[in-house]
Amino acid sequence: MRLFLSKIVQRIRYLYYRSRGYDVHITAELERQLNLDRYFPKGVHIGRHTILASGVTVLSHKVIPLKSEYRYAGEKVHTYIGDFCLIGIRAIIMAGVRIGNEVVVGAGAVVTKDIPSNTMVAGNPAKVIRSNIQMEGLRL
């Protein structure tokens, strides 16, 4: 019964984010309290079977100060999270970053650069702590 209810909740979250314009694959698992960029929702791309834990922030625009005009402008960019990824609790994915397939991002990590596939990263800023990982046999 619990598994059935969790699938319904995941489907509702999927439909909610798709209706807002985010590019989320139907098999992605989205936890509560996600902070997905509302300025440019079409720029957030989440792949197949990817898990975003609670409180994850994904940005899709960069703020640019315009000193001559005394204001800020936003540059719209695309942020990609690949297939079979695990993004830890309260991790932050900065705008314009590409995360490959089968990547583990540690809890609280701040991803500022592209991450290649089959990699584990953690820290602020996120650094590679293990390469060539295989998600099938990985124990976290």
DSSP file with accessible surface (Angstrom, degrees, kcal/mol):
  #  RESIDUE AA STRUCTURE BP1 BP2  ACC     N-H-->O    O-->H-N    N-H-->O    O-->H-N    TCO  KAPPA ALPHA  PHI   PSI    X-CA   Y-CA   Z-CA
    1    1 A M     >        0   0  170      0, 0.0     4,-2.3     0, 0.0     5,-0.2   0.000 360.0 360.0 360.0 -42.8    0.0    0.0    0.0
    2    2 A R  H  >  +     0   0  217      1,-0.2     4,-2.4     2,-0.2     5,-0.2   0.895 360.0  50.3 -64.2 -41.5    2.8    2.4    0.9
    3    3 A L  H  > S+     0   0  120      2,-0.2     4,-2.0     1,-0.2    -1,-0.2   0.913 109.6  51.9 -62.4 -40.7    4.6    1.8   -2.4
    4    4 A F  H  > S+     0   0  128      1,-0.2     4,-1.8     2,-0.2    -2,-0.2   0.935 111.0  46.9 -61.2 -45.7    1.4    2.4   -4.3
    5    5 A L  H  X S+     0   0   87     -4,-2.3     4,-2.5     1,-0.2    -1,-0.2   0.889 109.2  54.0 -65.7 -38.6    0.9    5.7   -2.5
    6    6 A S  H  X S+     0   0   56     -4,-2.4     4,-2.5     1,-0.2    -1,-0.2   0.882 106.9  52.2 -65.5 -34.8    4.5    6.8   -3.1
    7    7 A K  H  X S+     0   0  137     -4,-2.0     4,-2.2     2,-0.2    -1,-0.2   0.899 109.2  49.7 -66.8 -36.6    4.1    6.2   -6.8
    8    8 A I  H  X S+     0   0   69     -4,-1.8     4,-2.4     2,-0.2    -2,-0.2   0.935 111.1  49.0 -66.0 -44.2    1.0    8.3   -6.9
    9    9 A V  H  X S+     0   0   61     -4,-2.5     4,-2.5     1,-0.2    -2,-0.2   0.924 111.2  50.1 -62.0 -43.0    2.8   11.1   -5.0
   10   10 A Q  H  X S+     0   0   37     -4,-2.5     4,-2.6     1,-0.2    -1,-0.2   0.908 109.7  50.9 -62.5 -40.3    5.7   10.9   -7.5
   11   11 A R  H  X S+     0   0  136     -4,-2.2     4,-2.7     2,-0.2    -1,-0.2   0.918 109.9  49.9 -64.7 -40.1    3.4   11.1  -10.4
   12   12 A I  H  X S+     0   0  104     -4,-2.4     4,-2.5     2,-0.2    -2,-0.2   0.932 111.7  48.3 -64.6 -43.2    1.7   14.2   -9.0
   13   13 A R  H  X S+     0   0   55     -4,-2.5     4,-2.6     2,-0.2     5,-0.3   0.918 111.2  51.0 -62.0 -43.0    5.1   15.8   -8.4
   14   14 A Y  H  X S+     0   0   39     -4,-2.6     4,-2.6     1,-0.2     5,-0.2   0.951 112.1  46.0 -58.0 -49.3    6.1   14.9  -12.0
   15   15 A L  H  X S+     0   0   98     -4,-2.7     4,-2.3     1,-0.2    -2,-0.2   0.888 111.5  53.3 -63.7 -37.0    2.9   16.5  -13.4
   16   16 A Y  H  X S+     0   0  108     -4,-2.5     4,-1.2    -5,-0.2    -1,-0.2   0.954 112.9  41.9 -61.6 -51.4    3.3   19.6  -11.2
   17   17 A Y  H  <>S+     0   0   29     -4,-2.6     5,-2.1     1,-0.2     4,-0.4   0.884 114.2  51.7 -68.5 -36.4    6.9   20.3  -12.4
   18   18 A R  H ><5S+     0   0  103     -4,-2.6     3,-1.4    -5,-0.3    -1,-0.2   0.907 107.0  53.7 -64.5 -39.1    6.0   19.5  -16.1
   19   19 A S  H 3<5S+     0   0   92     -4,-2.3    -1,-0.2     1,-0.3    -2,-0.2   0.794 105.1  55.2 -66.9 -24.2    3.1   21.9  -15.9
   20   20 A R  T 3<5S-     0   0  141     -4,-1.2    -1,-0.3    -3,-0.2    -2,-0.2   0.512 125.8-101.4 -84.0  -8.9    5.5   24.6  -14.7
   21   21 A G  T < 5S+     0   0   23     -3,-1.4    -3,-0.2    -4,-0.4     2,-0.2   0.448  72.4 142.4 106.6   1.9    7.7   24.0  -17.8
   22   22 A Y      < -     0   0   12     -5,-2.1     2,-1.2     1,-0.1    -1,-0.3  -0.495  53.5-127.0 -76.9 146.8   10.6   21.9  -16.3
   23   23 A D  E     +a   45   0A  71     21,-2.2    23,-3.0    18,-0.5     2,-0.4  -0.742  47.9 157.8 -94.3  88.4   12.1   19.2  -18.5
   24   24 A V  E     -a   46   0A   0     -2,-1.2    23,-0.2    21,-0.2     2,-0.2  -0.955  40.4-126.2-117.1 130.3   11.8   16.2  -16.1
   25   25 A H    >   -     0   0   72     21,-1.9     3,-1.8    -2,-0.4    25,-0.1  -0.480  23.4-121.4 -73.0 146.9   11.7   12.6  -17.2
   26   26 A I  T 3  S+     0   0   72      1,-0.3    -1,-0.1    -2,-0.2   -12,-0.1   0.768 110.5  55.6 -63.2 -23.4    8.7   10.7  -15.9
   27   27 A T  T 3  S+     0   0   44      2,-0.1    -1,-0.3   -13,-0.0     2,-0.1   0.529  81.5 111.6 -88.7  -3.9   11.0    8.1  -14.1
   28   28 A A    <   -     0   0    5     -3,-1.8     2,-0.6    21,-0.2    23,-0.2  -0.415  64.6-136.1 -68.9 143.9   12.8   10.8  -12.1
   29   29 A E  E     -e   51   0B  89     21,-2.9    23,-2.6    -2,-0.1     2,-0.6  -0.917  20.1-168.1-106.3 119.0   12.1   10.7   -8.3
   30   30 A L  E     -e   52   0B   1     -2,-0.6    23,-0.1    21,-0.2   -17,-0.1  -0.924   3.8-158.4-113.2 119.1   11.6   14.2   -6.9
   31   31 A E        -     0   0   61     21,-2.3     3,-0.4    -2,-0.6    22,-0.1  -0.168  34.1 -70.3 -83.6-173.9   11.5   14.6   -3.1
   32   32 A R  S    S+     0   0  155      1,-0.2    23,-1.5    22,-0.1    24,-0.3  -0.243 104.5  24.3 -77.5 162.5   10.0   17.5   -1.1
   33   33 A Q  S    S+     0   0  129     21,-0.2    -1,-0.2     1,-0.2     2,-0.2   0.799  74.2 171.9  57.7  38.3   11.1   21.1   -0.9
   34   34 A L        -     0   0   15     -3,-0.4     2,-0.6    21,-0.2    23,-0.2  -0.525  26.3-149.1 -74.7 144.7   12.9   21.3   -4.2
   35   35 A N  E     +j   57   0C  86     21,-3.2    23,-2.2    -2,-0.2     2,-0.4  -0.770  24.9 172.7-114.7  80.8   14.1   24.7   -5.3
   36   36 A L  E     -j   58   0C   9     -2,-0.6    23,-0.2    21,-0.2    21,-0.0  -0.775  45.4 -93.7 -92.2 137.2   14.0   24.5   -9.1
   37   37 A D        -     0   0   13     21,-2.3     7,-0.1    -2,-0.4     6,-0.1  -0.202  35.0-171.3 -55.2 123.6   14.7   27.8  -10.8
   38   38 A R  S    S+     0   0  218      1,-0.1    -1,-0.2     2,-0.1    21,-0.0   0.620  76.7  71.1 -91.1 -15.2   11.5   29.7  -11.6
   39   39 A Y  S    S+     0   0  119      1,-0.3    -1,-0.1     2,-0.1    -2,-0.1   0.891 120.9   8.8 -68.4 -40.3   13.1   32.4  -13.7
   40   40 A F  S >  S+     0   0   33      1,-0.1     3,-1.7    21,-0.0    -1,-0.3  -0.592  70.2 168.0-140.7  74.1   13.8   30.0  -16.6
   41   41 A P  G >  S+     0   0   28      0, 0.0     3,-1.7     0, 0.0   -18,-0.5   0.836  74.6  64.9 -62.9 -29.5   12.1   26.6  -16.0
   42   42 A K  G 3  S+     0   0  139      1,-0.3   -21,-0.1   -20,-0.2   -20,-0.1   0.677  93.3  65.2 -67.1 -12.7   12.7   25.3  -19.5
   43   43 A G  G <  S+     0   0    0     -3,-1.7    36,-3.6    -6,-0.1     2,-0.6   0.505  80.8  89.0 -88.0  -3.5   16.4   25.4  -18.7
   44   44 A V  E <   - b   0  79A   0     -3,-1.7   -21,-2.2    -4,-0.2     2,-0.5  -0.861  56.2-178.4 -98.8 118.4   16.2   22.7  -16.0
   45   45 A H  E     -ab  23  80A  26     34,-2.5    36,-2.5    -2,-0.6     2,-0.5  -0.972   5.0-175.0-122.1 120.8   16.7   19.2  -17.5
   46   46 A I  E     -ab  24  81A   6    -23,-3.0   -21,-1.9    -2,-0.5    36,-0.2  -0.970  17.3-141.2-121.4 125.2   16.5   16.1  -15.3
   47   47 A G    >   -     0   0   12     34,-2.0     3,-1.1    35,-0.6   -22,-0.2   0.032  33.9 -58.0 -80.9-175.5   17.2   12.7  -16.8
   48   48 A R  T 3  S-     0   0  102      1,-0.2    36,-3.1   -20,-0.1    37,-0.3  -0.286 113.3  -2.6 -66.2 139.3   15.8    9.2  -16.4
   49   49 A H  T 3  S+     0   0   87     34,-0.2     2,-0.3     1,-0.2    -1,-0.2   0.741  90.2 151.3  53.9  28.7   15.8    7.4  -13.0
   50   50 A T    <   -     0   0    0     -3,-1.1   -21,-2.9    34,-0.2     2,-0.5  -0.722  35.6-146.1 -90.2 141.4   17.5   10.4  -11.3
   51   51 A I  E     -ef  29  86B  56     34,-2.7    36,-2.8    -2,-0.3     2,-0.6  -0.941  10.2-168.6-111.4 124.4   16.8   11.1   -7.6
   52   52 A L  E     -ef  30  87B   0    -23,-2.6   -21,-2.3    -2,-0.5    36,-0.1  -0.956  19.7-147.8-108.6 112.5   16.7   14.6   -6.3
   53   53 A A    >   -     0   0   15     34,-2.3     3,-1.3    -2,-0.6    37,-0.1  -0.151  38.9 -59.8 -73.4 174.2   16.7   14.5   -2.5
   54   54 A S  T 3  S+     0   0   30      1,-0.2    36,-1.9    35,-0.1   -21,-0.2  -0.202 118.0  13.5 -58.6 139.8   14.9   17.0   -0.3
   55   55 A G  T 3  S+     0   0    3    -23,-1.5    -1,-0.2     1,-0.2   -21,-0.2   0.551  80.8 157.2  76.6  10.3   16.0   20.7   -0.5
   56   56 A V    <   -     0   0    0     -3,-1.3   -21,-3.2   -24,-0.3     2,-0.5  -0.435  28.6-151.0 -69.3 139.9   18.0   20.4   -3.7
   57   57 A T  E     -jk  35  92C  29     34,-2.6    36,-3.1   -23,-0.2     2,-0.5  -0.960  13.2-176.2-113.9 128.5   18.4   23.7   -5.6
   58   58 A V  E     -jk  36  93C   0    -23,-2.2   -21,-2.3    -2,-0.5     2,-0.3  -0.986  10.0-161.4-125.2 119.6   18.9   23.7   -9.4
   59   59 A L        +     0   0   48     34,-2.6    37,-0.4    -2,-0.5    38,-0.3  -0.731  18.8 178.7-101.6 150.1   19.5   27.0  -11.0
   60   60 A S        +     0   0    0     -2,-0.3    17,-2.1    35,-0.2     2,-0.3   0.065  63.8  58.4-136.8  23.3   19.1   27.9  -14.7
   61   61 A H  E     -M   76   0D  44     15,-0.2     2,-0.4    17,-0.0    34,-0.3  -0.990  64.2-141.8-150.4 149.5   20.0   31.6  -14.9
   62   62 A K  E     -M   75   0D  97     13,-2.3    13,-3.0    -2,-0.3     2,-0.5  -0.911  18.8-132.5-109.7 138.1   23.0   33.6  -14.0
   63   63 A V  E     -M   74   0D  89     -2,-0.4    11,-0.2    11,-0.2    -2,-0.0  -0.792  22.6-167.7 -92.2 128.1   22.7   37.1  -12.4
   64   64 A I  E     -M   73   0D  64      9,-3.6     9,-2.6    -2,-0.5     2,-0.3  -0.964  16.3-134.8-119.8 120.1   24.9   39.7  -14.1
   65   65 A P  E     -M   72   0D  79      0, 0.0     2,-0.8     0, 0.0     7,-0.2  -0.591  10.9-159.0 -75.1 131.4   25.5   43.1  -12.5
   66   66 A L  E >>> -M   71   0D  45      5,-3.1     5,-1.6    -2,-0.3     3,-0.8  -0.837  11.0-178.8-108.7  90.4   25.2   46.0  -15.0
   67   67 A K  G >45S+     0   0  182     -2,-0.8     3,-0.7     1,-0.2    -1,-0.2   0.870  78.8  56.6 -60.8 -38.3   27.1   48.8  -13.3
   68   68 A S  G 345S+     0   0  106      1,-0.2    -1,-0.2    -3,-0.1    -2,-0.0   0.796 116.7  35.8 -65.9 -26.4   26.4   51.3  -16.0
   69   69 A E  G <45S-     0   0  104     -3,-0.8    -1,-0.2     2,-0.2    -2,-0.2   0.375 104.0-127.5-105.9  -0.3   22.6   50.8  -15.6
   70   70 A Y  T <<5S+     0   0  212     -4,-0.8     2,-0.3    -3,-0.7    -3,-0.2   0.888  75.9  87.8  54.3  45.0   22.6   50.3  -11.8
   71   71 A R  E   <S-M   66   0D 127     -5,-1.6    -5,-3.1    -7,-0.0     2,-0.3  -0.933  73.7-108.0-154.4 177.8   20.7   47.1  -12.1
   72   72 A Y  E     -M   65   0D 163     -2,-0.3     2,-0.3    -7,-0.2    -9,-0.0  -0.875  23.2-162.1-114.2 149.7   21.1   43.3  -12.5
   73   73 A A  E     -M   64   0D  29     -9,-2.6    -9,-3.6    -2,-0.3     2,-0.5  -0.916  14.4-131.5-126.1 155.1   20.2   41.2  -15.5
   74   74 A G  E     -M   63   0D  26     -2,-0.3     2,-0.6   -11,-0.2   -11,-0.2  -0.922   8.3-152.4-111.5 130.7   19.7   37.5  -15.8
   75   75 A E  E     -M   62   0D  90    -13,-3.0   -13,-2.3    -2,-0.5     2,-0.4  -0.895  19.3-135.8 -99.4 120.7   21.3   35.3  -18.4
   76   76 A K  E     +M   61   0D 123     -2,-0.6     2,-0.3   -15,-0.2   -15,-0.2  -0.638  33.6 167.0 -79.0 127.1   19.2   32.2  -19.2
   77   77 A V        -     0   0   22    -17,-2.1     2,-0.4    -2,-0.4    19,-0.1  -0.922  34.5-111.4-135.2 161.4   21.3   29.0  -19.5
   78   78 A H        -     0   0   83     -2,-0.3     2,-0.5    18,-0.1   -34,-0.2  -0.807  22.9-162.1 -98.1 135.9   20.5   25.3  -19.5
   79   79 A T  E     -b   44   0A   0    -36,-3.6   -34,-2.5    -2,-0.4     2,-0.4  -0.974  10.0-161.4-118.6 125.2   21.4   23.0  -16.6
   80   80 A Y  E     -bc  45  98A  75     17,-2.1    19,-2.9    -2,-0.5     2,-0.5  -0.923  14.2-173.1-115.5 132.6   21.5   19.3  -17.3
   81   81 A I  E     -bc  46  99A   5    -36,-2.5   -34,-2.0    -2,-0.4    19,-0.2  -0.993  27.3-139.6-118.7 123.5   21.4   16.4  -14.8
   82   82 A G    >   -     0   0   12     17,-1.4   -35,-0.6    18,-0.7     3,-0.5   0.251  29.1 -65.2 -73.0-164.9   21.9   13.0  -16.5
   83   83 A D  T 3  S+     0   0   37      1,-0.2    19,-3.0   -36,-0.1    20,-0.2  -0.538 109.5  12.1 -86.3 148.3   20.4    9.6  -16.1
   84   84 A F  T 3  S+     0   0   82    -36,-3.1     2,-0.3    -2,-0.2    -1,-0.2   0.857  88.9 150.0  57.0  41.4   20.7    7.4  -13.0
   85   85 A C    <   -     0   0    2     -3,-0.5   -34,-2.7   -37,-0.3     2,-0.5  -0.696  38.5-149.9-100.2 156.9   22.1   10.3  -10.8
   86   86 A L  E     -fg  51 104B  44     17,-2.6    19,-3.0    -2,-0.3     2,-0.6  -0.979   8.7-166.8-126.8 115.6   21.7   10.8   -7.1
   87   87 A I  E     -fg  52 105B   0    -36,-2.8   -34,-2.3    -2,-0.5    19,-0.1  -0.921  22.8-132.3-106.0 116.7   21.7   14.4   -5.9
   88   88 A G    >   -     0   0   13     17,-2.5     3,-1.8    -2,-0.6    20,-0.2  -0.079  36.6 -66.0 -70.1 167.1   22.1   14.5   -2.1
   89   89 A I  T 3  S-     0   0   95      1,-0.3    19,-2.1    18,-0.1   -34,-0.2  -0.201 116.2  -0.8 -55.4 132.6   20.1   16.5    0.4
   90   90 A R  T 3  S+     0   0  142    -36,-1.9    -1,-0.3    17,-0.2   -34,-0.1   0.659  89.2 155.1  60.3  22.0   20.5   20.3    0.1
   91   91 A A    <   -     0   0    0     -3,-1.8   -34,-2.6   -37,-0.2     2,-0.5  -0.439  34.3-141.7 -72.4 153.7   22.9   20.1   -2.8
   92   92 A I  E     -kl  57 110C  57     17,-3.1    19,-3.1   -36,-0.2     2,-0.6  -0.983   9.7-163.3-122.5 124.6   23.1   23.2   -5.1
   93   93 A I  E     -kl  58 111C   0    -36,-3.1   -34,-2.6    -2,-0.5    19,-0.1  -0.935  21.2-140.5-107.4 112.3   23.5   22.8   -8.8
   94   94 A M    >   -     0   0   71     17,-2.4     3,-1.3    -2,-0.6   -32,-0.1  -0.259  32.2 -80.5 -72.7 161.3   24.7   26.1  -10.3
   95   95 A A  T 3  S+     0   0   13    -34,-0.3   -35,-0.2     1,-0.2    -1,-0.1  -0.270 110.5  19.1 -64.9 140.6   23.4   27.4  -13.6
   96   96 A G  T 3  S+     0   0   30    -37,-0.4    -1,-0.2     1,-0.3     2,-0.2   0.449  87.7 138.8  83.5   3.1   24.8   26.1  -16.8
   97   97 A V    <   -     0   0    4     -3,-1.3   -17,-2.1   -38,-0.3     2,-0.5  -0.535  41.3-150.8 -83.8 144.3   26.3   23.0  -15.3
   98   98 A R  E     -c   80   0A 136     -2,-0.2    17,-2.3   -19,-0.2     2,-0.5  -0.973   8.1-165.6-114.5 121.1   26.2   19.6  -17.0
   99   99 A I  E     -cd  81 115A   6    -19,-2.9   -17,-1.4    -2,-0.5     3,-0.1  -0.929  17.2-138.4-106.4 126.2   26.1   16.5  -14.8
  100  100 A G        -     0   0   17     15,-2.4   -18,-0.7    -2,-0.5     3,-0.4   0.135  34.1 -68.5 -70.6-170.7   26.8   13.3  -16.6
  101  101 A N  S    S+     0   0   70      1,-0.2    17,-2.5   -19,-0.2    18,-0.2  -0.506 111.2  16.8 -82.6 149.4   25.1    9.9  -16.2
  102  102 A E  S    S+     0   0   55    -19,-3.0    17,-0.4    15,-0.2     2,-0.4   0.935  85.8 154.1  55.5  54.8   25.5    7.8  -13.0
  103  103 A V        -     0   0    0     -3,-0.4   -17,-2.6   -20,-0.2     2,-0.5  -0.911  34.2-152.9-113.7 139.5   26.8   10.7  -10.9
  104  104 A V  E     -gh  86 120B  10     15,-2.1    17,-2.7    -2,-0.4     2,-0.5  -0.965   8.3-165.7-111.1 123.4   26.5   10.9   -7.1
  105  105 A V  E     -gh  87 121B   1    -19,-3.0   -17,-2.5    -2,-0.5    17,-0.2  -0.950  23.4-125.3-109.0 122.1   26.5   14.4   -5.6
  106  106 A G    >   -     0   0   21     15,-2.7     3,-1.8    -2,-0.5   -18,-0.1  -0.157  36.0 -80.6 -65.6 159.8   27.0   14.5   -1.9
  107  107 A A  T 3  S+     0   0   77      1,-0.3    16,-0.3   -16,-0.1   -17,-0.2  -0.334 115.3   8.9 -61.1 132.6   24.7   16.2    0.6
  108  108 A G  T 3  S+     0   0   41    -19,-2.1    -1,-0.3     1,-0.2   -17,-0.1   0.493  91.8 149.1  76.1   4.4   25.2   19.9    0.8
  109  109 A A    <   -     0   0    0     -3,-1.8   -17,-3.1   -20,-0.2     2,-0.6  -0.349  41.0-144.1 -70.4 150.1   27.6   20.0   -2.2
  110  110 A V  E     -l   92   0C  20     13,-2.1    16,-2.9   -19,-0.2     2,-0.7  -0.945  11.9-155.6-116.9 106.8   27.8   23.0   -4.4
  111  111 A V  E     +l   93   0C   0    -19,-3.1   -17,-2.4    -2,-0.6   -14,-0.1  -0.753  27.4 158.5 -88.4 112.6   28.3   22.0   -8.0
  112  112 A T        +     0   0   67     -2,-0.7     2,-0.3    14,-0.2    -1,-0.2   0.539  60.1  42.3-109.7 -13.3   30.0   24.9   -9.9
  113  113 A K  S    S-     0   0  154     13,-0.1   -16,-0.1   -16,-0.1   -19,-0.1  -0.888  96.6 -77.8-131.1 164.9   31.6   23.0  -12.9
  114  114 A D        -     0   0   97     -2,-0.3   -15,-0.2   -18,-0.1    -2,-0.1  -0.274  41.7-147.2 -61.0 144.2   30.6   20.2  -15.2
  115  115 A I  B     -d   99   0A  14    -17,-2.3   -15,-2.4    -4,-0.1     3,-0.1  -0.969  12.0-132.4-117.6 124.7   30.8   16.7  -13.7
  116  116 A P        -     0   0   81      0, 0.0     3,-0.3     0, 0.0   -16,-0.0  -0.275  37.2 -83.6 -71.2 163.1   31.7   13.7  -16.0
  117  117 A S  S    S+     0   0   53      1,-0.2    15,-0.4   -18,-0.1   -15,-0.2  -0.177 108.3  26.2 -62.1 157.3   29.8   10.5  -16.0
  118  118 A N  S    S+     0   0   41    -17,-2.5    15,-1.8     1,-0.2    14,-0.9   0.903  93.9 129.4  55.5  50.2   30.4    7.8  -13.4
  119  119 A T  E     - I   0 131B   4    -17,-0.4   -15,-2.1    -3,-0.3     2,-0.4  -0.954  50.1-147.0-133.7 149.9   31.8   10.2  -10.8
  120  120 A M  E     -hI 104 130B  22     10,-2.8     9,-3.0    -2,-0.3    10,-1.5  -0.979  24.2-179.4-116.2 128.7   31.1   10.9   -7.1
  121  121 A V  E     +hI 105 128B   0    -17,-2.7   -15,-2.7    -2,-0.4     2,-0.3  -0.924   7.3 164.0-127.8 154.2   31.5   14.5   -5.9
  122  122 A A  E   > + I   0 127B  33      5,-1.8     5,-2.5    -2,-0.3     2,-0.1  -0.979  31.2  50.0-158.8 161.2   31.2   16.3   -2.6
  123  123 A G  T   5S-     0   0   38    -16,-0.3   -13,-2.1    -2,-0.3     3,-0.2  -0.365  83.7 -46.8 104.2 179.3   32.1   19.5   -0.9
  124  124 A N  T   5S+     0   0  126      1,-0.4     2,-0.1   -15,-0.2   -13,-0.1  -0.915 137.9  20.9-133.4 103.5   31.9   23.3   -1.5
  125  125 A P  T   5S-     0   0   58      0, 0.0    -1,-0.4     0, 0.0   -14,-0.2   0.623 117.2-110.7 -73.4 158.3   32.8   23.7   -4.2
  126  126 A A  T   5 -     0   0   16    -16,-2.9     2,-0.3    -3,-0.2    -3,-0.2  -0.327  38.7-171.9 -62.7 131.3   32.2   20.1   -5.3
  127  127 A K  E   < -I  122   0B 139     -5,-2.5    -5,-1.8   -16,-0.1     2,-0.3  -0.944  31.9-100.0-124.0 149.6   35.3   18.1   -5.9
  128  128 A V  E     +I  121   0B  77     -2,-0.3    -7,-0.3    -7,-0.2     3,-0.1  -0.483  39.6 170.2 -68.4 125.6   35.7   14.6   -7.4
  129  129 A I  E     +     0   0B 103     -9,-3.0     2,-0.3     1,-0.4    -8,-0.2   0.587  69.9  15.4-111.1 -16.2   36.2   12.1   -4.6
  130  130 A R  E     -I  120   0B 132    -10,-1.5   -10,-2.8     3,-0.0    -1,-0.4  -0.943  66.3-163.7-156.9 136.2   35.8    8.9   -6.7
  131  131 A S  E     +I  119   0B  69     -2,-0.3   -12,-0.2   -12,-0.2   -13,-0.1  -0.749  67.5  28.5-114.7 166.5   35.9    8.2  -10.5
  132  132 A N  S    S+     0   0  140    -14,-0.9   -13,-0.2   -15,-0.4    -1,-0.2   0.866  77.4 169.6  54.5  41.3   34.8    5.3  -12.6
  133  133 A I        -     0   0    7    -15,-1.8     2,-0.5    -3,-0.2    -1,-0.2  -0.502  29.5-142.5 -80.4 152.7   32.0    4.3  -10.2
  134  134 A Q    >>  -     0   0  124     -2,-0.2     3,-0.6     1,-0.1     4,-0.5  -0.974   3.2-156.2-115.5 115.4   29.4    1.7  -11.2
  135  135 A M  G >4 S+     0   0   50     -2,-0.5     3,-0.7     1,-0.2    -1,-0.1   0.802  85.7  69.7 -63.1 -28.3   26.0    2.5   -9.8
  136  136 A E  G 34 S+     0   0  188      1,-0.2    -1,-0.2    -3,-0.1    -3,-0.0   0.905 114.2  23.1 -60.4 -41.1   24.9   -1.1  -10.0
  137  137 A G  G <4 S+     0   0   65     -3,-0.6     2,-0.2     2,-0.0    -1,-0.2   0.308  92.6 127.6-109.4  12.0   27.2   -2.3   -7.2
  138  138 A L    <<  -     0   0   36     -3,-0.7     2,-0.5    -4,-0.5    -3,-0.0  -0.496  40.9-161.0 -76.7 132.0   27.7    1.0   -5.3
  139  139 A R              0   0  229     -2,-0.2    -2,-0.0     0, 0.0    -3,-0.0  -0.965 360.0 360.0-112.0 122.1   27.1    1.1   -1.6
  140  140 A L              0   0  139     -2,-0.5    -2,-0.0     0, 0.0     0, 0.0  -0.632 360.0 360.0 -96.6 360.0   26.6    4.6   -0.2
